[in-house]
């Protein structure tokens, strides 16, 4: 059984990411996805993403890949440093179907580079 669960887990790679393409510094109280990946089977239509809260200067994982955590903010091990200009953090997720480590920097409008979408 342990081998079966290990086979279901995937290492997540981003489907896309963006830097301030939705003026994230002016959105307060709303979590914006800054990096997204598709879930593996048996939840292929759902997703997980890194969300940034510019008000609290923090990063969290929204995980729909694991049935037991669908629709909730998950507590993942993360180290975040932030100031009034950007949020930088490393997020490590270790769920039953999702293994994801990513570095993410979210810039506010004042200092961000040109907004870009990067398809992988």
Buried (B, 14 or more C-beta within 10 A) or exposed (E): EEEEEEEBBBEBEBBBBBBBBEEBBEBEEEBBBBBBBBBBEEBEEBBBBBBBBBEBBBBBBBBBBBEEBEEEEBEBEBEBEBEEEBBBBBBEBEBBBBBBEBEBBBBBEEEBEEEEEEEE
